[in-house]
């Protein structure tokens, strides 16, 4: 809500639409049946600048890597970026 107030509702909705599209791409192409919650958490907590950087790396690396390798790589990209930002992506029960 803080971002909606700071940046305006239009910009906030545009960002949410971008995040939704990226999340749908990840789940549609790189979901091994166990990553949906992880992807949702990561996309929600990281900002668009970070997500765009990760998206670019995925596009470059997915041309030559297997899907299984890419799933592991995507997880490591998210964890690395979250660590830089002081964000924990661990699920809490």
Gaussian input, Z-matrix of N, CA and C with variables (Angstrom, degrees):
# hf/3-21g

backbone

0 1
 N
 C     1     B1
 C     2     B2     1     A1
 N     3     B3     2     A2     1     D1
 C     4     B4     3     A3     2     D2
 C     5     B5     4     A4     3     D3
 N     6     B6     5     A5     4     D4
 C     7     B7     6     A6     5     D5
 C     8     B8     7     A7     6     D6
 N     9     B9     8     A8     7     D7
 C    10    B10     9     A9     8     D8
 C    11    B11    10    A10     9     D9
 N    12    B12    11    A11    10    D10
 C    13    B13    12    A12    11    D11
 C    14    B14    13    A13    12    D12
 N    15    B15    14    A14    13    D13
 C    16    B16    15    A15    14    D14
 C    17    B17    16    A16    15    D15
 N    18    B18    17    A17    16    D16
 C    19    B19    18    A18    17    D17
 C    20    B20    19    A19    18    D18
 N    21    B21    20    A20    19    D19
 C    22    B22    21    A21    20    D20
 C    23    B23    22    A22    21    D21
 N    24    B24    23    A23    22    D22
 C    25    B25    24    A24    23    D23
 C    26    B26    25    A25    24    D24
 N    27    B27    26    A26    25    D25
 C    28    B28    27    A27    26    D26
 C    29    B29    28    A28    27    D27
 N    30    B30    29    A29    28    D28
 C    31    B31    30    A30    29    D29
 C    32    B32    31    A31    30    D30
 N    33    B33    32    A32    31    D31
 C    34    B34    33    A33    32    D32
 C    35    B35    34    A34    33    D33
 N    36    B36    35    A35    34    D34
 C    37    B37    36    A36    35    D35
 C    38    B38    37    A37    36    D36
 N    39    B39    38    A38    37    D37
 C    40    B40    39    A39    38    D38
 C    41    B41    40    A40    39    D39
 N    42    B42    41    A41    40    D40
 C    43    B43    42    A42    41    D41
 C    44    B44    43    A43    42    D42
 N    45    B45    44    A44    43    D43
 C    46    B46    45    A45    44    D44
 C    47    B47    46    A46    45    D45
 N    48    B48    47    A47    46    D46
 C    49    B49    48    A48    47    D47
 C    50    B50    49    A49    48    D48
 N    51    B51    50    A50    49    D49
 C    52    B52    51    A51    50    D50
 C    53    B53    52    A52    51    D51
 N    54    B54    53    A53    52    D52
 C    55    B55    54    A54    53    D53
 C    56    B56    55    A55    54    D54
 N    57    B57    56    A56    55    D55
 C    58    B58    57    A57    56    D56
 C    59    B59    58    A58    57    D57
 N    60    B60    59    A59    58    D58
 C    61    B61    60    A60    59    D59
 C    62    B62    61    A61    60    D60
 N    63    B63    62    A62    61    D61
 C    64    B64    63    A63    62    D62
 C    65    B65    64    A64    63    D63
 N    66    B66    65    A65    64    D64
 C    67    B67    66    A66    65    D65
 C    68    B68    67    A67    66    D66
 N    69    B69    68    A68    67    D67
 C    70    B70    69    A69    68    D68
 C    71    B71    70    A70    69    D69
 N    72    B72    71    A71    70    D70
 C    73    B73    72    A72    71    D71
 C    74    B74    73    A73    72    D72
 N    75    B75    74    A74    73    D73
 C    76    B76    75    A75    74    D74
 C    77    B77    76    A76    75    D75
 N    78    B78    77    A77    76    D76
 C    79    B79    78    A78    77    D77
 C    80    B80    79    A79    78    D78
 N    81    B81    80    A80    79    D79
 C    82    B82    81    A81    80    D80
 C    83    B83    82    A82    81    D81
 N    84    B84    83    A83    82    D82
 C    85    B85    84    A84    83    D83
 C    86    B86    85    A85    84    D84
 N    87    B87    86    A86    85    D85
 C    88    B88    87    A87    86    D86
 C    89    B89    88    A88    87    D87
 N    90    B90    89    A89    88    D88
 C    91    B91    90    A90    89    D89
 C    92    B92    91    A91    90    D90
 N    93    B93    92    A92    91    D91
 C    94    B94    93    A93    92    D92
 C    95    B95    94    A94    93    D93
 N    96    B96    95    A95    94    D94
 C    97    B97    96    A96    95    D95
 C    98    B98    97    A97    96    D96
 N    99    B99    98    A98    97    D97
 C   100   B100    99    A99    98    D98
 C   101   B101   100   A100    99    D99
 N   102   B102   101   A101   100   D100
 C   103   B103   102   A102   101   D101
 C   104   B104   103   A103   102   D102
 N   105   B105   104   A104   103   D103
 C   106   B106   105   A105   104   D104
 C   107   B107   106   A106   105   D105
 N   108   B108   107   A107   106   D106
 C   109   B109   108   A108   107   D107
 C   110   B110   109   A109   108   D108
 N   111   B111   110   A110   109   D109
 C   112   B112   111   A111   110   D110
 C   113   B113   112   A112   111   D111
 N   114   B114   113   A113   112   D112
 C   115   B115   114   A114   113   D113
 C   116   B116   115   A115   114   D114
 N   117   B117   116   A116   115   D115
 C   118   B118   117   A117   116   D116
 C   119   B119   118   A118   117   D117
 N   120   B120   119   A119   118   D118
 C   121   B121   120   A120   119   D119
 C   122   B122   121   A121   120   D120
 N   123   B123   122   A122   121   D121
 C   124   B124   123   A123   122   D122
 C   125   B125   124   A124   123   D123
 N   126   B126   125   A125   124   D124
 C   127   B127   126   A126   125   D125
 C   128   B128   127   A127   126   D126
 N   129   B129   128   A128   127   D127
 C   130   B130   129   A129   128   D128
 C   131   B131   130   A130   129   D129
 N   132   B132   131   A131   130   D130
 C   133   B133   132   A132   131   D131
 C   134   B134   133   A133   132   D132
 N   135   B135   134   A134   133   D133
 C   136   B136   135   A135   134   D134
 C   137   B137   136   A136   135   D135
 N   138   B138   137   A137   136   D136
 C   139   B139   138   A138   137   D137
 C   140   B140   139   A139   138   D138
 N   141   B141   140   A140   139   D139
 C   142   B142   141   A141   140   D140
 C   143   B143   142   A142   141   D141
 N   144   B144   143   A143   142   D142
 C   145   B145   144   A144   143   D143
 C   146   B146   145   A145   144   D144
 N   147   B147   146   A146   145   D145
 C   148   B148   147   A147   146   D146
 C   149   B149   148   A148   147   D147
 N   150   B150   149   A149   148   D148
 C   151   B151   150   A150   149   D149
 C   152   B152   151   A151   150   D150
 N   153   B153   152   A152   151   D151
 C   154   B154   153   A153   152   D152
 C   155   B155   154   A154   153   D153
 N   156   B156   155   A155   154   D154
 C   157   B157   156   A156   155   D155
 C   158   B158   157   A157   156   D156
 N   159   B159   158   A158   157   D157
 C   160   B160   159   A159   158   D158
 C   161   B161   160   A160   159   D159
 N   162   B162   161   A161   160   D160
 C   163   B163   162   A162   161   D161
 C   164   B164   163   A163   162   D162
 N   165   B165   164   A164   163   D163
 C   166   B166   165   A165   164   D164
 C   167   B167   166   A166   165   D165
 N   168   B168   167   A167   166   D166
 C   169   B169   168   A168   167   D167
 C   170   B170   169   A169   168   D168
 N   171   B171   170   A170   169   D169
 C   172   B172   171   A171   170   D170
 C   173   B173   172   A172   171   D171
 N   174   B174   173   A173   172   D172
 C   175   B175   174   A174   173   D173
 C   176   B176   175   A175   174   D174
 N   177   B177   176   A176   175   D175
 C   178   B178   177   A177   176   D176
 C   179   B179   178   A178   177   D177
 N   180   B180   179   A179   178   D178
 C   181   B181   180   A180   179   D179
 C   182   B182   181   A181   180   D180
 N   183   B183   182   A182   181   D181
 C   184   B184   183   A183   182   D182
 C   185   B185   184   A184   183   D183
 N   186   B186   185   A185   184   D184
 C   187   B187   186   A186   185   D185
 C   188   B188   187   A187   186   D186
 N   189   B189   188   A188   187   D187
 C   190   B190   189   A189   188   D188
 C   191   B191   190   A190   189   D189
 N   192   B192   191   A191   190   D190
 C   193   B193   192   A192   191   D191
 C   194   B194   193   A193   192   D192
 N   195   B195   194   A194   193   D193
 C   196   B196   195   A195   194   D194
 C   197   B197   196   A196   195   D195
 N   198   B198   197   A197   196   D196
 C   199   B199   198   A198   197   D197
 C   200   B200   199   A199   198   D198
 N   201   B201   200   A200   199   D199
 C   202   B202   201   A201   200   D200
 C   203   B203   202   A202   201   D201
 N   204   B204   203   A203   202   D202
 C   205   B205   204   A204   203   D203
 C   206   B206   205   A205   204   D204
 N   207   B207   206   A206   205   D205
 C   208   B208   207   A207   206   D206
 C   209   B209   208   A208   207   D207
 N   210   B210   209   A209   208   D208
 C   211   B211   210   A210   209   D209
 C   212   B212   211   A211   210   D210
 N   213   B213   212   A212   211   D211
 C   214   B214   213   A213   212   D212
 C   215   B215   214   A214   213   D213
 N   216   B216   215   A215   214   D214
 C   217   B217   216   A216   215   D215
 C   218   B218   217   A217   216   D216
 N   219   B219   218   A218   217   D217
 C   220   B220   219   A219   218   D218
 C   221   B221   220   A220   219   D219
 N   222   B222   221   A221   220   D220
 C   223   B223   222   A222   221   D221
 C   224   B224   223   A223   222   D222
 N   225   B225   224   A224   223   D223
 C   226   B226   225   A225   224   D224
 C   227   B227   226   A226   225   D225
 N   228   B228   227   A227   226   D226
 C   229   B229   228   A228   227   D227
 C   230   B230   229   A229   228   D228
 N   231   B231   230   A230   229   D229
 C   232   B232   231   A231   230   D230
 C   233   B233   232   A232   231   D231
 N   234   B234   233   A233   232   D232
 C   235   B235   234   A234   233   D233
 C   236   B236   235   A235   234   D234
 N   237   B237   236   A236   235   D235
 C   238   B238   237   A237   236   D236
 C   239   B239   238   A238   237   D237
 N   240   B240   239   A239   238   D238
 C   241   B241   240   A240   239   D239
 C   242   B242   241   A241   240   D240
 N   243   B243   242   A242   241   D241
 C   244   B244   243   A243   242   D242
 C   245   B245   244   A244   243   D243
 N   246   B246   245   A245   244   D244
 C   247   B247   246   A246   245   D245
 C   248   B248   247   A247   246   D246
 N   249   B249   248   A248   247   D247
 C   250   B250   249   A249   248   D248
 C   251   B251   250   A250   249   D249
 N   252   B252   251   A251   250   D250
 C   253   B253   252   A252   251   D251
 C   254   B254   253   A253   252   D252
 N   255   B255   254   A254   253   D253
 C   256   B256   255   A255   254   D254
 C   257   B257   256   A256   255   D255
 N   258   B258   257   A257   256   D256
 C   259   B259   258   A258   257   D257
 C   260   B260   259   A259   258   D258
 N   261   B261   260   A260   259   D259
 C   262   B262   261   A261   260   D260
 C   263   B263   262   A262   261   D261
 N   264   B264   263   A263   262   D262
 C   265   B265   264   A264   263   D263
 C   266   B266   265   A265   264   D264
 N   267   B267   266   A266   265   D265
 C   268   B268   267   A267   266   D266
 C   269   B269   268   A268   267   D267
 N   270   B270   269   A269   268   D268
 C   271   B271   270   A270   269   D269
 C   272   B272   271   A271   270   D270
 N   273   B273   272   A272   271   D271
 C   274   B274   273   A273   272   D272
 C   275   B275   274   A274   273   D273
 N   276   B276   275   A275   274   D274
 C   277   B277   276   A276   275   D275
 C   278   B278   277   A277   276   D276

   B1=1.4448
   B2=1.5327
   B3=1.3260
   B4=1.4584
   B5=1.5285
   B6=1.3347
   B7=1.4774
   B8=1.5213
   B9=1.3163
   B10=1.4612
   B11=1.5226
   B12=1.3180
   B13=1.4681
   B14=1.5221
   B15=1.3318
   B16=1.4611
   B17=1.5184
   B18=1.3411
   B19=1.4689
   B20=1.5235
   B21=1.2973
   B22=1.4541
   B23=1.5160
   B24=1.3001
   B25=1.4578
   B26=1.5306
   B27=1.2971
   B28=1.4647
   B29=1.5171
   B30=1.3226
   B31=1.4611
   B32=1.5314
   B33=1.3250
   B34=1.4577
   B35=1.5325
   B36=1.3138
   B37=1.4655
   B38=1.5284
   B39=1.3207
   B40=1.4664
   B41=1.5263
   B42=1.3288
   B43=1.4592
   B44=1.5289
   B45=1.3248
   B46=1.4668
   B47=1.5327
   B48=1.3199
   B49=1.4617
   B50=1.5297
   B51=1.3183
   B52=1.4663
   B53=1.5235
   B54=1.3239
   B55=1.4582
   B56=1.5297
   B57=1.3167
   B58=1.4648
   B59=1.5208
   B60=1.3104
   B61=1.4653
   B62=1.5298
   B63=1.3260
   B64=1.4638
   B65=1.5282
   B66=1.3188
   B67=1.4584
   B68=1.5318
   B69=1.3065
   B70=1.4654
   B71=1.5293
   B72=1.3186
   B73=1.4664
   B74=1.5252
   B75=1.3321
   B76=1.4589
   B77=1.5247
   B78=1.3127
   B79=1.4612
   B80=1.5233
   B81=1.3019
   B82=1.4662
   B83=1.5161
   B84=1.3300
   B85=1.4625
   B86=1.5240
   B87=1.3131
   B88=1.4645
   B89=1.5264
   B90=1.3021
   B91=1.4535
   B92=1.5224
   B93=1.3126
   B94=1.4638
   B95=1.5206
   B96=1.3161
   B97=1.4448
   B98=1.5195
   B99=1.3309
   B100=1.4562
   B101=1.5217
   B102=1.2946
   B103=1.4664
   B104=1.5307
   B105=1.3147
   B106=1.4626
   B107=1.5339
   B108=1.3190
   B109=1.4637
   B110=1.5224
   B111=1.3284
   B112=1.4609
   B113=1.5247
   B114=1.3370
   B115=1.4601
   B116=1.5314
   B117=1.3333
   B118=1.4655
   B119=1.5266
   B120=1.3178
   B121=1.4647
   B122=1.5253
   B123=1.3183
   B124=1.4688
   B125=1.5249
   B126=1.3181
   B127=1.4704
   B128=1.5250
   B129=1.3009
   B130=1.4569
   B131=1.5313
   B132=1.3366
   B133=1.4595
   B134=1.5237
   B135=1.3210
   B136=1.4712
   B137=1.5245
   B138=1.3287
   B139=1.4631
   B140=1.5311
   B141=1.2981
   B142=1.4701
   B143=1.5205
   B144=1.2994
   B145=1.4636
   B146=1.5299
   B147=1.3193
   B148=1.4609
   B149=1.5318
   B150=1.3200
   B151=1.4639
   B152=1.5256
   B153=1.3215
   B154=1.4647
   B155=1.5234
   B156=1.3211
   B157=1.4573
   B158=1.5416
   B159=1.3140
   B160=1.4712
   B161=1.5191
   B162=1.3207
   B163=1.4677
   B164=1.5277
   B165=1.3080
   B166=1.4716
   B167=1.5255
   B168=1.3234
   B169=1.4634
   B170=1.5277
   B171=1.3234
   B172=1.4584
   B173=1.5237
   B174=1.3193
   B175=1.4675
   B176=1.5226
   B177=1.3170
   B178=1.4627
   B179=1.5255
   B180=1.3128
   B181=1.4626
   B182=1.5278
   B183=1.3222
   B184=1.4679
   B185=1.5272
   B186=1.3190
   B187=1.4680
   B188=1.5213
   B189=1.3267
   B190=1.4646
   B191=1.5239
   B192=1.3202
   B193=1.4642
   B194=1.5221
   B195=1.3094
   B196=1.4728
   B197=1.5234
   B198=1.3324
   B199=1.4571
   B200=1.5327
   B201=1.3142
   B202=1.4548
   B203=1.5327
   B204=1.3253
   B205=1.4627
   B206=1.5291
   B207=1.3247
   B208=1.4626
   B209=1.5251
   B210=1.3124
   B211=1.4600
   B212=1.5244
   B213=1.3167
   B214=1.4703
   B215=1.5274
   B216=1.3146
   B217=1.4698
   B218=1.5258
   B219=1.3180
   B220=1.4645
   B221=1.5215
   B222=1.3181
   B223=1.4675
   B224=1.5259
   B225=1.3255
   B226=1.4678
   B227=1.5299
   B228=1.3342
   B229=1.4708
   B230=1.5249
   B231=1.3259
   B232=1.4614
   B233=1.5257
   B234=1.3236
   B235=1.4553
   B236=1.5271
   B237=1.3159
   B238=1.4566
   B239=1.5269
   B240=1.3218
   B241=1.4666
   B242=1.5254
   B243=1.3227
   B244=1.4658
   B245=1.5288
   B246=1.3310
   B247=1.4565
   B248=1.5152
   B249=1.3206
   B250=1.4699
   B251=1.5250
   B252=1.3203
   B253=1.4684
   B254=1.5349
   B255=1.3308
   B256=1.4588
   B257=1.5210
   B258=1.3299
   B259=1.4687
   B260=1.5203
   B261=1.3163
   B262=1.4545
   B263=1.5229
   B264=1.3276
   B265=1.4648
   B266=1.5260
   B267=1.3237
   B268=1.4626
   B269=1.5150
   B270=1.3258
   B271=1.4564
   B272=1.5184
   B273=1.3020
   B274=1.4673
   B275=1.5164
   B276=1.3144
   B277=1.4788
   B278=1.5019
   A1=110.98
   A2=115.36
   A3=119.47
   A4=110.56
   A5=116.49
   A6=119.51
   A7=111.23
   A8=117.64
   A9=120.70
   A10=110.63
   A11=115.97
   A12=120.07
   A13=110.59
   A14=117.11
   A15=121.10
   A16=112.64
   A17=116.75
   A18=120.63
   A19=114.04
   A20=117.31
   A21=120.48
   A22=110.35
   A23=115.52
   A24=120.76
   A25=112.05
   A26=117.85
   A27=120.97
   A28=112.19
   A29=116.34
   A30=120.82
   A31=110.91
   A32=115.98
   A33=120.52
   A34=110.85
   A35=117.43
   A36=120.76
   A37=111.54
   A38=116.97
   A39=120.04
   A40=110.33
   A41=116.64
   A42=120.72
   A43=110.63
   A44=116.97
   A45=120.26
   A46=111.37
   A47=117.29
   A48=121.03
   A49=111.01
   A50=117.39
   A51=121.39
   A52=110.62
   A53=116.47
   A54=120.41
   A55=110.71
   A56=116.60
   A57=120.72
   A58=110.68
   A59=117.54
   A60=121.28
   A61=110.85
   A62=117.46
   A63=120.99
   A64=110.48
   A65=116.58
   A66=120.99
   A67=110.71
   A68=117.44
   A69=120.77
   A70=110.88
   A71=117.18
   A72=121.65
   A73=110.39
   A74=116.90
   A75=120.63
   A76=111.57
   A77=116.37
   A78=120.28
   A79=110.79
   A80=116.99
   A81=120.65
   A82=114.23
   A83=117.59
   A84=120.48
   A85=115.28
   A86=117.79
   A87=119.93
   A88=112.02
   A89=117.47
   A90=121.32
   A91=108.66
   A92=115.80
   A93=120.46
   A94=111.68
   A95=116.97
   A96=121.99
   A97=113.36
   A98=116.33
   A99=119.81
   A100=112.75
   A101=118.80
   A102=120.97
   A103=114.63
   A104=118.09
   A105=120.44
   A106=112.16
   A107=118.00
   A108=120.72
   A109=111.46
   A110=115.79
   A111=119.72
   A112=110.45
   A113=116.97
   A114=120.48
   A115=110.88
   A116=116.92
   A117=120.15
   A118=111.17
   A119=116.20
   A120=120.65
   A121=111.03
   A122=116.17
   A123=120.71
   A124=111.60
   A125=116.86
   A126=120.30
   A127=110.67
   A128=117.07
   A129=120.48
   A130=112.17
   A131=117.40
   A132=120.26
   A133=115.07
   A134=117.43
   A135=119.52
   A136=110.50
   A137=116.24
   A138=118.90
   A139=110.80
   A140=116.07
   A141=121.30
   A142=112.20
   A143=118.35
   A144=120.28
   A145=109.93
   A146=116.29
   A147=120.73
   A148=111.11
   A149=116.40
   A150=120.32
   A151=111.57
   A152=117.11
   A153=120.10
   A154=111.55
   A155=116.81
   A156=121.23
   A157=110.18
   A158=115.94
   A159=120.60
   A160=110.50
   A161=116.86
   A162=121.47
   A163=110.99
   A164=116.60
   A165=121.54
   A166=110.26
   A167=116.99
   A168=120.73
   A169=110.93
   A170=117.02
   A171=120.66
   A172=110.07
   A173=117.17
   A174=120.97
   A175=111.14
   A176=117.09
   A177=120.85
   A178=111.91
   A179=116.24
   A180=120.76
   A181=113.75
   A182=117.63
   A183=119.62
   A184=112.65
   A185=116.89
   A186=120.18
   A187=111.53
   A188=117.13
   A189=120.37
   A190=114.11
   A191=119.03
   A192=121.79
   A193=111.12
   A194=115.19
   A195=119.98
   A196=109.29
   A197=115.93
   A198=119.91
   A199=110.43
   A200=117.23
   A201=121.44
   A202=110.94
   A203=116.42
   A204=120.69
   A205=111.34
   A206=116.40
   A207=120.32
   A208=110.92
   A209=117.81
   A210=120.20
   A211=109.71
   A212=116.66
   A213=119.93
   A214=110.99
   A215=116.63
   A216=121.12
   A217=111.11
   A218=117.20
   A219=121.07
   A220=110.01
   A221=115.99
   A222=119.26
   A223=110.15
   A224=117.05
   A225=119.59
   A226=111.31
   A227=118.13
   A228=120.69
   A229=111.11
   A230=116.19
   A231=120.15
   A232=111.49
   A233=116.95
   A234=120.37
   A235=111.55
   A236=116.22
   A237=120.95
   A238=111.35
   A239=115.81
   A240=120.23
   A241=111.10
   A242=117.14
   A243=120.64
   A244=110.31
   A245=116.98
   A246=120.85
   A247=112.01
   A248=116.61
   A249=120.87
   A250=111.23
   A251=116.06
   A252=121.80
   A253=112.89
   A254=116.81
   A255=120.24
   A256=112.97
   A257=115.21
   A258=121.62
   A259=108.84
   A260=116.43
   A261=121.13
   A262=109.17
   A263=116.66
   A264=121.51
   A265=111.79
   A266=116.74
   A267=120.90
   A268=109.65
   A269=115.83
   A270=120.56
   A271=109.42
   A272=115.73
   A273=120.79
   A274=108.65
   A275=114.79
   A276=119.38
   A277=110.57
   D1=-32.35
   D2=-179.74
   D3=-60.61
   D4=-41.27
   D5=179.65
   D6=-67.30
   D7=-35.83
   D8=178.43
   D9=-63.83
   D10=-40.24
   D11=179.14
   D12=-70.46
   D13=-43.66
   D14=-177.07
   D15=-68.91
   D16=-44.33
   D17=-172.19
   D18=-101.36
   D19=-8.94
   D20=-176.82
   D21=94.66
   D22=148.97
   D23=-174.42
   D24=-66.51
   D25=-33.99
   D26=179.69
   D27=-63.26
   D28=-47.12
   D29=178.93
   D30=-66.08
   D31=-38.70
   D32=178.99
   D33=-64.00
   D34=-43.71
   D35=178.17
   D36=-65.01
   D37=-37.64
   D38=176.97
   D39=-62.50
   D40=-41.29
   D41=178.11
   D42=-64.38
   D43=-42.99
   D44=178.14
   D45=-61.81
   D46=-37.91
   D47=177.76
   D48=-65.33
   D49=-40.35
   D50=176.99
   D51=-64.31
   D52=-43.11
   D53=179.18
   D54=-64.56
   D55=-41.03
   D56=178.69
   D57=-61.97
   D58=-44.11
   D59=179.59
   D60=-63.11
   D61=-41.91
   D62=179.04
   D63=-65.92
   D64=-41.59
   D65=178.85
   D66=-63.24
   D67=-42.91
   D68=177.46
   D69=-62.40
   D70=-38.96
   D71=177.08
   D72=-62.37
   D73=-47.24
   D74=-179.52
   D75=-61.62
   D76=-48.05
   D77=-177.85
   D78=-67.39
   D79=-37.21
   D80=-179.73
   D81=-71.69
   D82=-26.94
   D83=-173.56
   D84=-116.65
   D85=-22.86
   D86=-172.55
   D87=-135.94
   D88=41.62
   D89=179.63
   D90=-111.30
   D91=118.48
   D92=178.09
   D93=-94.71
   D94=13.72
   D95=-179.18
   D96=93.37
   D97=-4.70
   D98=-177.92
   D99=-130.35
   D100=8.05
   D101=-173.33
   D102=-110.59
   D103=-5.43
   D104=-173.79
   D105=-58.12
   D106=-48.29
   D107=179.80
   D108=-64.79
   D109=-39.81
   D110=178.92
   D111=-62.34
   D112=-47.81
   D113=179.87
   D114=-61.09
   D115=-43.11
   D116=-179.71
   D117=-60.50
   D118=-44.65
   D119=179.41
   D120=-63.59
   D121=-47.42
   D122=-177.33
   D123=-63.03
   D124=-47.07
   D125=-178.40
   D126=-65.12
   D127=-36.40
   D128=-179.74
   D129=-69.02
   D130=-39.82
   D131=-172.90
   D132=-86.60
   D133=-26.39
   D134=179.99
   D135=-88.02
   D136=151.54
   D137=179.72
   D138=-83.85
   D139=168.56
   D140=-174.12
   D141=-63.72
   D142=-33.66
   D143=178.51
   D144=-60.44
   D145=-45.68
   D146=178.35
   D147=-65.62
   D148=-42.99
   D149=-179.52
   D150=-63.97
   D151=-39.42
   D152=178.26
   D153=-65.05
   D154=-36.64
   D155=176.64
   D156=-64.54
   D157=-44.29
   D158=178.27
   D159=-65.36
   D160=-41.88
   D161=179.56
   D162=-59.58
   D163=-40.53
   D164=179.50
   D165=-64.05
   D166=-43.89
   D167=178.74
   D168=-64.37
   D169=-39.61
   D170=178.14
   D171=-61.62
   D172=-45.04
   D173=-179.37
   D174=-60.99
   D175=-40.90
   D176=-179.51
   D177=-69.90
   D178=-46.85
   D179=-172.82
   D180=-79.71
   D181=-25.92
   D182=-176.47
   D183=-72.37
   D184=-12.33
   D185=178.60
   D186=-68.38
   D187=-29.34
   D188=-174.17
   D189=-117.79
   D190=-12.00
   D191=-175.87
   D192=-100.35
   D193=154.66
   D194=175.40
   D195=-73.43
   D196=163.32
   D197=-179.78
   D198=-61.90
   D199=-41.99
   D200=179.98
   D201=-60.78
   D202=-44.43
   D203=177.54
   D204=-64.52
   D205=-38.35
   D206=-179.40
   D207=-67.53
   D208=-37.29
   D209=178.95
   D210=-60.98
   D211=-44.92
   D212=177.32
   D213=-64.98
   D214=-40.60
   D215=-179.11
   D216=-65.71
   D217=-41.78
   D218=179.50
   D219=-62.88
   D220=-43.32
   D221=177.79
   D222=-59.44
   D223=-44.36
   D224=-179.63
   D225=-66.30
   D226=-36.72
   D227=176.73
   D228=-61.52
   D229=-45.17
   D230=178.53
   D231=-63.63
   D232=-46.03
   D233=-178.65
   D234=-64.29
   D235=-39.30
   D236=178.39
   D237=-63.03
   D238=-48.82
   D239=-178.71
   D240=-66.30
   D241=-40.80
   D242=178.14
   D243=-63.28
   D244=-40.66
   D245=178.02
   D246=-61.24
   D247=-40.05
   D248=177.54
   D249=-61.31
   D250=-32.42
   D251=-177.18
   D252=-93.00
   D253=-2.02
   D254=-178.68
   D255=73.12
   D256=30.55
   D257=-178.53
   D258=-108.88
   D259=134.19
   D260=176.18
   D261=-97.29
   D262=128.60
   D263=177.75
   D264=-100.51
   D265=7.06
   D266=179.62
   D267=-68.98
   D268=136.14
   D269=176.25
   D270=-76.27
   D271=136.32
   D272=179.03
   D273=-111.91
   D274=131.75
   D275=-179.94
   D276=-98.45

